[in-house]
Amino acid sequence: MRKIIIKDVQKHSQDIEREILSKFATKSSDALRQTPEGLDVRTSFSRDTDRILHSICYTRYIDKTQVFYLFDNDDITHRVLHVQFVSKIARTIGRALRLNEDLIEAISLGHDVGHPPFAHEGEHYLDELCCQHKIKHFVHSVQSVTFLDKIERREIKPAQELKPLNLTLQVLDGILCHDGEASSEFLIPQRKKNWAAHYDERRKKMLNKSEALIPMTLEGCVVRFADVISYIGRDIEDAIKVNLIDRRDLPQECIRLLGNNNRSIINALVIDLIENSRKVEDKVCYSKRIARILCKLKKFNYRNIYLNNKIKKESAKIKVLYDHLFKELLSDIKNKNSKSEIFTQWIDIKDAKYIHGCKPAEIVRDFISSLTDDYFITLFERKYFPKRFGYEFAKEAK
């Protein structure tokens, strides 16, 4: 009886997709997994969303900052908010273009789980350390798929067995190719990808950070555009809150076409993207004018926000923390210091296949990139700050 109900729900979902979705949308029946799975009332991509939501790396979004770290201001955007903004904006665009919203949501919520402490600055320092220790480049998009495809585990009942998340190729591809730093007027999906091509793209990206990757689905393309739309105006609002810039500093041409606040910027970009993408087939695109203005606004943000010297005041200290912590944890592995956090909070609770397949420096890279901003500092303090003895030494048992 249960199987009949599940099959009926699945058929109903597939019928809705055939009736509503564009012929260029990714259907649930197109989903590719490395290991086939049994029946489920959820669509394939909805199942992926749930697995991402319940993962440890998703939970740690809560204390990973977006741009402004070390501020005692609870109104500043954290990464957990950013991925929700991306999901909401991307699903709005996807609905208008009749694309698969379940796939869009899964890619959106998982796209930044690989970010290390202290945002892109931390990514830069961790990349330098990876190169120093002769392992491949650190790229947060690659790290995101590494967490979700290689490291995270899910519990299988009734045996309580731990298995990989087994996410679909379309979701992992969208996460790998989300590059929100790239400026694009349009994106055309590269549809003919398989698992071999996906792993090859991962290797290429780690060897060359500037390697240009294009998603295999329209849904992945939409998320990539939505990533920029979600942060470009929000970062301006946050910068104004902390007195880094003034609203009057925004370029007049950008204000004329996009407005001078996050709401109007999002609205202008979303409408332009929908309007122009509806005119073409199998392509997501802005008008040339809006693409040019968005590029100009991004340059403004880089110059006045992301690279502003006021933000960089503590950068040298953060770099020192990264350097010392990486070397200390690497030493703990080589000296088999089983009491170290790299053992108790990582190696001892990870899959043996993963541990045996990684170099010590790769294990340290993965552990550090998993940390929240606050815990990164706490761990450094545990390693290097002297601990107080308290009132007296504890009595030893006779």
N, C-alpha and C positions, 0 to 999 in steps of 0.2 A: 504493500500500500504506500509506504514511504517513498519508494523508488518511482512509483507512478506519479505522485504529487510533484516530486522534484523534476521529473521529465516534463510534466505539464507546465510548470513554472518556466523551465528553460525554453521550451517551445514558444511560450507566450512572449518571453523577452526577445527571442530571435525574430519572431513575427513583427514585433514593434520596431526592431532595428531595420528590418527589410522595408517596412512601410514608411518610416520617418527619416532615416539617415540618408545622406547623400551617397551616390554611387562611389564617391571617392573616400568616404569615411571608412574607418577600420571597424569591421564587424567583430563581434565576440568570437564567432566561428573561425576568424583568421588568427586567433591568438596562438602563439608558438611557445611551448614550454619544453625544457630539456627532458623532463620526466612527465609522462602523461599522468593525469589525475582523475579521480572518480567524479561522480555526479555531485552537483552543488546547486542550491537555489539561486546563488549569485552568478552574475556573468563573470567571465574570466578576469576582466580588468577590475571589476568591483572586488573580487577576491584578492587581487594584488593590493588594492587600496587598503583593505583591512589588515593584510600582513605588514604593510609598511607602517600603518597607524599603531600596531601593537609591537613594533620593533623597539629595541633599546635605543638605537641611534635616532629614531624619531622622538622619543621621550626627551632626549638631551637637547633638542631644539630650544627648550624652554629657557636655558641660560647660555645660549650662543648669540652674541650680538651681531647685528647686521652691519652697521658702519661705526656707530658711536659707542665705544667701549669706555669703561672706567668713569661713567657718569652716574651720579646719584639721582637719577631722574627716571621714574617709572613710566613716564609717558613716551620714552624713546623706543623706537621699533626694535624688537628682538627678532631673531630668525624664525621663531615659531609663528609670529604674525606675518612675516614676509611670505612664507609658503602658503598661508591661508589666503593672502591677497592674490598671489599668483593663481591659485586654484579657482578663486571666485571670478577673477577677470578672464582667465582662460576658458572657463566653462560658459561664461556669458558670450564670448566670441564663438566658441564651438557650437553653442545652441543656435546662434544666428546663421552659422554656416552648415548646420545639420551634421555635425561631427559627433564622435563617440565621447560623451561627457565622462563616462567611467574611466576610459583610458586617459583622458586629460587630467582627471583628478589624481589618479595614481602617479603619473609623471610629476605633476605639480608638487604633491606632498613629499615625494622622495627626492626631488632634484638637488637639495642642498644638504643632505645628511652627512656628506663628507667634509663639510667645512670644519677646520680646526679652530681652537680658541683664538680670539681677537681677529676675527673676520679675515679679509684678504691680506692684511699685514701678517697675520700668523701664517697664512698660506705661503707667503713669500719666504719667511724665515724657515719654515719646515722644508720647503723646496731646496733652499740653500744647503740645509743639513743633509738631505737625501743625496744631493750631488756630492757633498764632501765625503760621504760614506759609501760612494760608488754604487748607489741603487738609483733606479730611474726617477725622473722628475715627479714631484708631488703636484697633482692637479685635482682640485676638489671634486670635479665632475667624475673623474675616474675613481676617486676614493668613495664617492657615493655608491657607484655600482659595485665596488669591491665589498663594502659593508653589506649591501643587500643581496649580493650573489654569492659571496665567498665566506663571510664571517658570521652574519646573523643566522640564528637557528630558531625553529618553531617546534613546539611540543606536539607529538602525535599520540593521541589516546587510542586504546587503553594502555598501551605498553610504556607510555611516558618517554617514548623515543624522540630524540632531537634530530630534526631533518633540516636541510636548507630551505629557504623561503620559496625557491623554485618559481621566481617571478617570470613573467612572459618576456620574450625578446623585445616586443614593442615598447614595454614600459622601461626596461633597462636601456634600450636604445635612446628613448626620449630623454632620459636622465643624463646619459653620457653626452648627448649632443645639445644640451640646453644652453650652452654658452651665452649668458646674458651680457657679457662684455663686448661681444661682437656687434657691429652695426650692419644691419641688412635692410635693404629696401624691399626685398622679396625673398621667399624661400620656396623651393620646389622639392618635395620629398624624394629621397633616393630609395625607392621602394624595394629594389632587388637585393635585400640583405638577408643573410642567414646567420647562424650562430658563429660560424667560422669568420665571417666578415666582421661581426661584432667584436670578437676577441682580438682580431687584427687591428681594429680601430682603437681599442684600448691601448694596445702596445704602441701604436704610432703616436698617440696623444702623450704617453709617458716619455717617449723618446724626443718628441718635439711638441712643446706646449702650444705653439701657434698653429698646429695642424688643424685645418678647417674641417669640421664634421657636420654633416647635414642629417637631420632626422629622417627615418624611413617612413614616417606617417605624417599626414596633415595635422593630426592632433599634437604630435611632437613639435611641429613647426609653430603651432599656435602657442604652446607653452613657452617656447623660446621668445616669442614676441611679448607675451604676457609678463615674463620675468622682468624685462626692461620697463614695461608700462607700470608695473607694480612698485618699482623702486625709484624711478626717476623723479617723480613728484613727491613721494613720501620722504625721500632723503632731503629734499629741499625744505619740507616742513620741519623735519627734525633739526636741520642745520639752523633754521630760524629760531627754534625753541631754545637752543643752547647758545644763542647769540653769535653764531659763527658767520652768518650772512644776514642781510636785510632783504626783505621781499623786493624792495626797489632796485636791488642789484641785478635782478634777472634781465637777460637781454630783451630789449623792447620788441624785437621781431618775434621772439618766442612768446612773449606775453600777448601779442596781437593775434597769433594763430592758435595758441594752446591755452592761454589764460595764465594767471599768476599763482594758482594754488593747485594742490594735489587733485581735488575733485574735478576741476575743469580740464586739467592735463590728461587725466585718465579718460574722461568723457570724449575729448577731442581725438585722442589716439585710437580708442576702441572703435568709435564711429567711422573714422577714416579707414581703419583696417578692415572692418566688416564691409563697408561700401565698395572698396576696391577689390577685395577678395571675391566678392559675389560676381564681379564682372568677368572673372577668369575661371578656368578649370584646373583643378589639381595644383593649386598655388595659393600662397598666403602673401599679401602684399599691401604696402602703403602707397599713397600717391607720392610722386617724386617730391612735391613741395613739403609734405609732412615728414617724409624720410629725411630730407635735408635739415629741416628745423629741429627734428629730434636729435640728429647728430650734433647740431650746434648746442643744444641744451645739455647733452651728455658731456661735451667738452667743457661747458661752463661748470658742471658738477665736478668734473675731475680737477679743474684748476682751482676752484673756490671751496670745494668740500673735501673730496677724497685725498688730495695732495696738499691741503692747507697745513702750513707749519704748526698751527695751533693744535691740530689733532696729533701731530707727530712728536709732541713734547716728551711723551713717555716711551717712544719707540725704541730708543737705545736700551732701556731697561727691559722691555719685553724681549728684545733680541737676546740679551744676556740670559734671561730666564729660559728661553728655548734652547740656547746653546748648552747651558749647564744641565738642564733636565734631560735632554736627549743623551748626552754623554754619560750621565749618572745611571740612567735606565739601561743603556747599552752595556755598561760595566756590570750592572746587576745580573744581566742575562749571562754574560761571559763568565762571571764568578759564581753563577748558580746561587745567588742570594735569594733563597726561597721566601724570605720574609718581605721582600720588596713588593710594592704595589704592582709592578709589572708582572709578577707571578700571581699574587693573591687575587688581583682584580682583572687579570687578562689571561695569561698563559694557562693557569690552573682551571679556568672555566671555559676554555675554548676547545673546539674540535681538534683532535690530534692530527688529522690530515692537514688542516690549515697551519698548525704550529710547525710540523715537520717540513712543510712545503715552503716555508718562509725563512729568509735570512734574518739574523738578530736585528739588524737595522730596520728591516721591513716591519717586524713586530713592534718595535718602538714607534715607528711612523704611524702605524695603525692605532696604537694605544693613545698616543698624544692627540691625534686628530679626532679621537672619540670623546675627548674631555670637554667639559663646559669651561667657560672662562674662569668662573670662581674656583672650580676644583683644580684647574691648572695651577693657580696661585697657591691654593691650599697644599697641593702635592709638593710644590717647590719649598714651601715653608717647612713641611715635614722632613724634607730631605736635608735642608741646609740651616734652618733656624734651631738654636739650642732649646731643649725642652726643660721646663722647670721641674724640680724634684717634688714640689709641694711642701707640706709641713715636715715630713720625715720620710725615711725609706720604709717601704712596706716590709713587714716582718715575714721572713721566709718560713715555710712549713718545716717543722722538725722531722 
